[in-house]
């Protein structure tokens, strides 16, 4: 492991420039070696990021230089890595997660959702600068997932329970022109699954929105509810189960979209763009009372996302 060091010096009167440099250093997750010397682990763009901060220092009337540290022995590397320890930051988030968990019955849905989103954003910010993740990050993620599951069960008691079953490979030819049924007022997993069905599995599919899963008729292909033909299985949400069933999981762009759907539906590993997509879909759902129209508009969002992911995964 190699590190880059940023050496900066700022005039005492340059309060605005000093604050700008300090915010940049903090946002990058730099460790402080001593006053005016900051470290980052080596990566493809570490030098470029630190050079930008060095230029900010120069523009503020100070100086800034970037050097690569090399020739450090293992003991020195271990010492430098400890400077990037994020345990205290995770611990603070964990305390708030536990407090929210204990007070759920006393809070309304809006307050609960807002506080959960705030915790998720803070956790993602720490993860972004946690260059040496370990057990503390995993434990905090586990607490966050447990909290999300509890809130989901409270807000959506009809959400499907994951089954421990094998996912067989299916022939798409046997699933053409069918009626596919899922719960009404769809959220991300149902919207994305319906999009996947219409775009990649059964382009002539008819989607039926069920006021209750018990209304699913014989011959219909149910998805994303307990007892449905396609639903949560093991660690996979319905979207991922459909991808696996119809051998779509070799497409890296679809896999990346599946990671987003998984995170928004049940939590797990953070996805950078998740908060924005969640806000967009929530706005669509709030503004569009007709589920067919909601799906049509959501399909455009997933089309845009897939195109973006295709460009990034090439």
C-alpha positions as CSV (number, residue, x, y, z in Angstrom):
1,X,0.0,0.0,0.0
2,X,1.3,3.4,-1.0
3,X,0.1,6.8,0.1
4,X,0.1,10.4,-1.2
5,X,0.9,13.3,1.1
6,X,-0.5,16.8,0.6
7,X,1.6,19.6,2.2
8,X,-0.2,23.0,2.4
9,X,0.5,26.3,4.1
10,X,-2.1,29.1,4.3
11,X,-1.9,32.7,5.4
12,X,-3.6,33.3,8.7
13,X,-5.9,35.9,7.3
14,X,-7.2,33.8,4.5
15,X,-10.3,32.6,6.4
16,X,-12.4,31.9,3.3
17,X,-9.7,30.1,1.5
18,X,-8.7,28.2,4.6
19,X,-12.3,27.0,5.1
20,X,-12.5,25.9,1.5
21,X,-9.4,23.9,1.7
22,X,-10.5,22.3,5.0
23,X,-13.8,21.3,3.5
24,X,-12.1,19.7,0.5
25,X,-9.7,17.8,2.8
26,X,-12.5,16.5,4.9
27,X,-14.7,15.5,1.9
28,X,-11.8,13.5,0.5
29,X,-11.4,11.6,3.7
30,X,-7.8,12.6,4.3
31,X,-6.0,11.6,7.4
32,X,-4.0,14.2,9.3
33,X,-0.3,13.3,9.7
34,X,0.5,16.6,11.3
35,X,-0.7,20.2,10.9
36,X,-0.7,21.0,7.2
37,X,0.1,17.5,6.1
38,X,-2.7,15.2,4.9
39,X,-2.7,11.7,3.6
40,X,-4.7,9.6,1.1
41,X,-4.2,6.0,0.0
42,X,-3.0,5.6,-3.5
43,X,-5.7,5.1,-6.2
44,X,-6.1,6.0,-9.9
45,X,-7.1,9.6,-9.1
46,X,-5.6,10.3,-5.7
47,X,-2.9,12.6,-7.1
48,X,-5.3,14.6,-9.2
49,X,-7.7,15.1,-6.2
50,X,-4.9,16.3,-3.9
51,X,-3.5,18.5,-6.7
52,X,-6.9,20.3,-6.9
53,X,-6.7,21.0,-3.1
54,X,-3.1,22.2,-3.5
55,X,-4.3,24.6,-6.2
56,X,-7.0,25.9,-3.8
57,X,-4.3,26.6,-1.3
58,X,-2.2,28.5,-3.8
59,X,-5.3,30.5,-4.9
60,X,-5.8,31.5,-1.3
61,X,-2.3,33.0,-1.2
62,X,-0.6,29.9,0.4
63,X,1.3,27.0,-1.0
64,X,0.5,23.4,-1.8
65,X,2.5,20.4,-2.9
66,X,1.8,16.7,-3.4
67,X,4.3,13.9,-2.9
68,X,4.0,10.1,-3.1
69,X,5.3,8.3,0.0
70,X,7.3,5.2,-1.0
71,X,9.5,2.7,0.7
72,X,7.4,2.4,3.8
73,X,7.8,-0.9,5.6
74,X,4.9,-3.0,6.8
75,X,5.0,-1.5,10.4
76,X,4.8,2.0,9.0
77,X,2.0,1.1,6.6
78,X,0.0,-0.3,9.5
79,X,0.6,2.9,11.5
80,X,-0.6,5.1,8.6
81,X,-3.7,2.9,8.0
82,X,-4.7,3.5,11.6
83,X,-5.0,7.2,10.9
84,X,-8.0,6.4,8.6
85,X,-9.9,4.5,11.3
86,X,-13.7,5.4,11.0
87,X,-14.8,3.5,14.1
88,X,-16.0,6.5,16.0
89,X,-18.1,7.8,13.1
90,X,-19.7,4.3,12.6
91,X,-20.3,4.1,16.4
92,X,-22.2,7.5,16.4
93,X,-24.4,6.3,13.6
94,X,-25.0,3.0,15.3
95,X,-26.2,4.7,18.5
96,X,-28.7,6.7,16.5
97,X,-29.9,3.6,14.6
98,X,-30.6,1.8,17.9
99,X,-32.4,4.9,19.3
100,X,-34.6,5.1,16.2
101,X,-35.3,1.4,16.4
102,X,-36.4,1.7,20.0
103,X,-38.7,4.7,19.3
104,X,-40.4,3.5,16.2
105,X,-43.8,3.0,17.8
106,X,-43.9,6.6,18.9
107,X,-43.1,8.1,15.5
108,X,-45.2,8.7,12.5
109,X,-44.3,7.3,9.0
110,X,-43.0,10.6,7.6
111,X,-40.7,11.2,10.6
112,X,-39.5,7.6,10.5
113,X,-38.8,7.7,6.8
114,X,-36.9,11.1,7.0
115,X,-34.7,9.9,9.9
116,X,-34.0,6.6,8.2
117,X,-32.9,8.4,5.0
118,X,-30.7,10.7,7.0
119,X,-29.0,7.7,8.6
120,X,-28.5,6.0,5.3
121,X,-26.9,9.1,3.8
122,X,-24.6,9.5,6.7
123,X,-23.6,5.9,6.5
124,X,-22.9,6.2,2.8
125,X,-20.8,9.3,3.3
126,X,-18.6,7.4,5.8
127,X,-18.4,4.3,3.6
128,X,-17.2,6.6,0.7
129,X,-14.1,7.6,2.7
130,X,-13.6,4.3,4.5
131,X,-10.6,3.1,2.6
132,X,-9.9,0.1,4.9
133,X,-13.4,-1.3,5.8
134,X,-13.6,-3.9,8.5
135,X,-15.9,-5.4,11.1
136,X,-17.2,-2.1,12.4
137,X,-18.6,-1.1,9.0
138,X,-20.2,-4.6,8.6
139,X,-21.8,-4.4,12.0
140,X,-23.2,-0.9,11.3
141,X,-24.6,-2.0,8.0
142,X,-26.3,-5.0,9.7
143,X,-27.9,-2.6,12.2
144,X,-29.1,-0.4,9.4
145,X,-30.5,-3.3,7.4
146,X,-32.4,-4.6,10.5
147,X,-33.8,-1.1,11.1
148,X,-34.9,-0.9,7.4
149,X,-36.5,-4.4,7.6
150,X,-38.5,-3.4,10.7
151,X,-39.7,-0.2,9.1
152,X,-40.6,-2.0,5.9
153,X,-42.7,-4.6,7.8
154,X,-44.4,-1.8,9.7
155,X,-45.2,0.3,6.6
156,X,-45.8,-2.6,4.2
157,X,-46.9,-5.7,6.1
158,X,-47.6,-7.5,2.8
159,X,-44.0,-7.3,1.6
160,X,-42.8,-10.8,0.5
161,X,-40.7,-13.0,2.7
162,X,-37.6,-14.4,1.1
163,X,-37.7,-18.2,0.4
164,X,-34.7,-20.5,0.7
165,X,-35.2,-22.2,-2.7
166,X,-33.2,-22.9,-5.8
167,X,-33.9,-20.6,-8.8
168,X,-34.4,-22.7,-11.9
169,X,-33.5,-21.5,-15.4
170,X,-36.6,-21.0,-17.5
171,X,-37.3,-20.8,-21.3
172,X,-38.7,-17.4,-22.2
173,X,-40.6,-18.9,-25.1
174,X,-43.0,-20.5,-22.6
175,X,-43.7,-17.1,-21.0
176,X,-44.9,-15.1,-23.9
177,X,-48.2,-13.1,-24.1
178,X,-49.0,-13.9,-20.5
179,X,-50.8,-12.1,-17.7
180,X,-48.4,-11.0,-14.9
181,X,-49.9,-9.9,-11.6
182,X,-48.5,-8.1,-8.6
183,X,-49.7,-5.9,-5.8
184,X,-51.2,-2.5,-6.6
185,X,-49.4,0.8,-5.9
186,X,-46.1,-0.7,-6.9
187,X,-42.8,0.4,-5.4
188,X,-39.2,0.0,-6.7
189,X,-39.0,-3.9,-6.9
190,X,-42.4,-4.3,-8.5
191,X,-41.9,-1.4,-10.9
192,X,-38.4,-2.6,-11.9
193,X,-39.7,-6.2,-12.3
194,X,-42.6,-5.1,-14.5
195,X,-40.2,-3.1,-16.6
196,X,-37.8,-6.1,-16.9
197,X,-40.7,-8.4,-17.9
198,X,-42.0,-6.0,-20.6
199,X,-38.5,-5.1,-21.9
200,X,-36.6,-8.4,-21.8
201,X,-38.9,-11.4,-21.0
202,X,-42.4,-11.0,-22.4
203,X,-42.8,-7.9,-24.6
204,X,-46.5,-8.6,-25.0
205,X,-47.1,-9.0,-21.3
206,X,-50.2,-7.6,-19.6
207,X,-49.6,-6.4,-16.1
208,X,-52.5,-6.7,-13.6
209,X,-52.4,-4.8,-10.3
210,X,-53.9,-6.7,-7.4
211,X,-55.7,-5.0,-4.5
212,X,-54.8,-8.1,-2.6
213,X,-52.5,-11.0,-3.5
214,X,-55.4,-13.4,-2.9
215,X,-57.0,-12.0,-6.0
216,X,-54.4,-13.6,-8.3
217,X,-56.1,-16.0,-10.6
218,X,-55.1,-19.4,-11.8
219,X,-52.9,-19.1,-14.9
220,X,-51.7,-15.7,-14.0
221,X,-47.9,-15.3,-13.3
222,X,-47.7,-13.6,-9.9
223,X,-44.6,-11.7,-8.8
224,X,-43.3,-10.0,-5.7
225,X,-45.7,-11.4,-3.1
226,X,-45.8,-14.5,-0.9
227,X,-46.9,-17.5,-2.9
228,X,-46.2,-15.8,-6.2
229,X,-44.5,-17.6,-9.1
230,X,-41.6,-15.1,-8.8
231,X,-40.7,-13.5,-5.5
232,X,-37.8,-13.0,-3.1
233,X,-35.5,-16.0,-2.9
234,X,-32.5,-16.3,-0.6
235,X,-30.7,-12.9,-0.7
236,X,-32.3,-11.9,-4.1
237,X,-35.2,-9.6,-4.5
238,X,-37.8,-10.3,-7.2
239,X,-36.0,-8.3,-9.9
240,X,-32.9,-10.4,-9.3
241,X,-34.8,-13.6,-9.3
242,X,-36.4,-12.8,-12.7
243,X,-32.9,-12.0,-14.0
244,X,-31.5,-15.3,-12.8
245,X,-34.6,-17.3,-14.0
246,X,-34.4,-16.0,-17.6
247,X,-30.5,-15.9,-17.8
248,X,-30.3,-12.1,-17.9
249,X,-27.7,-11.9,-15.1
250,X,-24.8,-12.1,-17.6
251,X,-25.5,-8.5,-18.6
252,X,-23.3,-6.2,-16.4
253,X,-25.6,-3.2,-16.9
254,X,-28.7,-5.1,-15.8
255,X,-26.7,-6.6,-12.9
256,X,-25.8,-3.0,-11.8
257,X,-29.4,-2.0,-12.1
258,X,-30.3,-5.0,-9.9
259,X,-27.9,-3.8,-7.2
260,X,-29.8,-0.5,-7.2
261,X,-33.2,-2.2,-7.0
262,X,-31.9,-4.5,-4.2
263,X,-30.6,-1.6,-2.1
264,X,-33.7,0.5,-2.5
265,X,-36.0,-2.5,-1.7
266,X,-34.2,-4.3,1.2
267,X,-31.0,-2.4,1.9
268,X,-27.5,-3.8,1.7
269,X,-24.4,-2.4,0.0
270,X,-24.9,1.3,-0.7
271,X,-25.4,2.5,-4.3
272,X,-24.2,6.1,-5.0
273,X,-27.2,7.2,-7.1
274,X,-29.8,5.4,-4.9
275,X,-31.1,8.5,-3.0
276,X,-31.8,10.5,-6.2
277,X,-33.6,7.6,-7.8
278,X,-35.6,6.9,-4.7
279,X,-36.7,10.6,-4.5
280,X,-37.7,10.5,-8.2
281,X,-39.7,7.3,-7.9
282,X,-41.4,8.6,-4.8
283,X,-42.4,11.7,-6.6
284,X,-43.8,9.7,-9.5
285,X,-45.8,7.5,-7.2
286,X,-47.2,10.5,-5.3
287,X,-48.2,12.3,-8.5
288,X,-49.6,9.4,-10.5
289,X,-52.6,7.6,-9.0
290,X,-53.0,5.2,-12.0
291,X,-50.7,2.3,-11.7
292,X,-50.5,1.7,-15.5
293,X,-49.4,5.3,-16.0
294,X,-47.0,5.1,-13.0
295,X,-45.3,2.1,-14.6
296,X,-45.1,3.8,-18.0
297,X,-43.3,6.8,-16.5
298,X,-41.1,4.6,-14.3
299,X,-40.2,2.5,-17.4
300,X,-38.6,5.7,-18.9
301,X,-36.5,6.1,-15.7
302,X,-35.3,2.5,-15.9
303,X,-34.5,2.9,-19.6
304,X,-32.4,6.0,-18.9
305,X,-30.6,4.2,-16.0
306,X,-29.9,1.1,-18.2
307,X,-28.4,3.3,-20.9
308,X,-26.2,5.1,-18.4
309,X,-25.0,1.7,-16.9
310,X,-24.3,0.3,-20.4
311,X,-22.1,3.3,-21.1
312,X,-20.3,2.9,-17.8
313,X,-19.8,-0.9,-18.0
314,X,-18.4,-0.9,-21.6
